[in-house]
Amino acid sequence: MTESTTPGAVPASPAGGPATPPRVRPWLLLYTLGRVVVAAVLVTIVWVAGLPGIPALLWGVLLSVPVSYFSLRPVRDRLTEALAARSVARRTAKEDLRTRLSGDESDD
C-alpha cells in the first residue's frame, strides 16, 4: 500500500493542506456522452450499410461496447481515479469525525 491509501493517512495538496478530491461529475458526463455518441455513430453506420431499423439499432449498440471500451479508456481511467480519490477523502473525513467525536484526540 502506498502512503496515501493507508488507513488514517490524509492526502495532502501541493500547498500542504488536505487535498480536495477531483470532481467526478465532469468525467462522468464526458464518459456517458462519449458512450452515447459512439453508439449513435455506429447505429448510423450500420443503418447506412443497409441493415434496417431495429436490427441496425441492436447491432450498433452491440458494436459500441468494444469500441467504447478502447476509445474511451483515458476518460474512464480519469473517472476511476476521481472516484477513488473521493472515496479516500470521504473515508479520511469520516475517520477524523469519529476521532473528534470519541474525544481521543489530544487538545493542543
C-alpha positions as CSV (number, residue, x, y, z in Angstrom):
1,M,0.0,0.0,0.0
2,T,1.2,3.5,-0.7
3,E,1.2,6.2,1.9
4,S,-1.9,7.9,0.5
5,T,-4.0,4.7,0.6
6,T,-3.2,3.6,4.1
7,P,-5.9,4.0,6.7
8,G,-5.6,7.2,8.6
9,A,-3.3,8.8,6.0
10,V,-4.5,12.2,5.0
11,P,-4.0,13.1,1.3
12,A,-2.1,16.4,1.0
13,S,-2.4,19.1,-1.6
14,P,0.6,20.8,-3.2
15,A,0.0,23.7,-0.7
16,G,0.4,21.3,2.2
17,G,-3.2,21.3,3.4
18,P,-5.7,18.5,3.0
19,A,-6.3,17.6,-0.7
20,T,-9.6,18.1,-2.3
21,P,-10.6,15.2,-4.4
22,P,-11.0,15.8,-8.2
23,R,-14.5,16.5,-9.4
24,V,-16.4,13.3,-10.6
25,R,-19.3,14.9,-12.4
26,P,-17.4,16.3,-15.4
27,W,-15.7,12.9,-16.1
28,L,-18.9,11.0,-15.6
29,L,-20.8,13.3,-18.0
30,L,-18.0,13.1,-20.6
31,Y,-17.8,9.3,-20.4
32,T,-21.6,9.0,-20.7
33,L,-21.7,11.4,-23.6
34,G,-18.9,9.5,-25.3
35,R,-20.7,6.2,-24.9
36,V,-23.9,7.7,-26.4
37,V,-22.0,9.4,-29.3
38,V,-20.1,6.1,-30.1
39,A,-23.4,4.2,-30.1
40,A,-25.2,6.7,-32.3
41,V,-22.4,6.8,-34.8
42,L,-22.2,3.0,-35.0
43,V,-26.0,2.7,-35.4
44,T,-25.9,5.2,-38.2
45,I,-23.0,3.4,-39.9
46,V,-24.9,0.1,-39.7
47,W,-28.1,1.7,-40.9
48,V,-26.3,3.3,-43.9
49,A,-24.7,0.0,-44.7
50,G,-28.1,-1.4,-45.3
51,L,-29.4,-3.0,-42.1
52,P,-32.9,-1.6,-41.4
53,G,-34.5,-0.2,-38.2
54,I,-34.3,-2.3,-35.1
55,P,-31.5,-4.7,-36.3
56,A,-29.4,-1.7,-37.0
57,L,-30.0,-0.3,-33.6
58,L,-29.2,-3.6,-31.9
59,W,-26.0,-4.2,-33.9
60,G,-24.9,-0.6,-33.4
61,V,-25.3,-0.8,-29.7
62,L,-23.7,-4.2,-29.5
63,L,-20.7,-3.0,-31.5
64,S,-20.4,0.2,-29.4
65,V,-19.4,-1.8,-26.3
66,P,-15.9,-2.9,-27.5
67,V,-15.4,0.4,-29.4
68,S,-16.2,2.4,-26.3
69,Y,-14.0,0.2,-24.2
70,F,-10.9,1.0,-26.2
71,S,-11.7,4.5,-27.4
72,L,-12.8,6.0,-24.1
73,R,-10.1,4.4,-21.9
74,P,-8.4,7.7,-20.9
75,V,-11.7,9.2,-19.8
76,R,-12.7,6.0,-18.0
77,D,-9.3,6.0,-16.2
78,R,-9.7,9.6,-15.1
79,L,-13.2,8.9,-13.8
80,T,-11.9,5.9,-11.9
81,E,-9.1,8.0,-10.3
82,A,-11.6,10.7,-9.4
83,L,-13.9,8.1,-7.7
84,A,-11.0,6.5,-5.8
85,A,-9.7,9.9,-4.6
86,R,-13.2,10.9,-3.5
87,S,-13.6,7.6,-1.6
88,V,-10.2,8.2,0.2
89,A,-11.2,11.7,1.1
90,R,-14.6,10.6,2.4
91,R,-13.1,7.8,4.4
92,T,-10.5,10.2,5.9
93,A,-13.1,12.7,6.8
94,K,-15.2,10.0,8.4
95,E,-12.3,8.7,10.5
96,D,-11.5,12.3,11.5
97,L,-15.1,12.9,12.6
98,R,-15.1,9.7,14.6
99,T,-11.9,10.6,16.3
100,R,-13.2,14.0,17.2
101,L,-16.5,12.7,18.5
102,S,-14.8,10.0,20.6
103,G,-12.6,12.5,22.3
104,D,-9.4,10.5,21.7
105,E,-7.6,13.5,20.0
106,S,-5.5,15.5,22.4
107,D,-6.2,19.2,22.5
108,D,-3.2,21.4,21.9
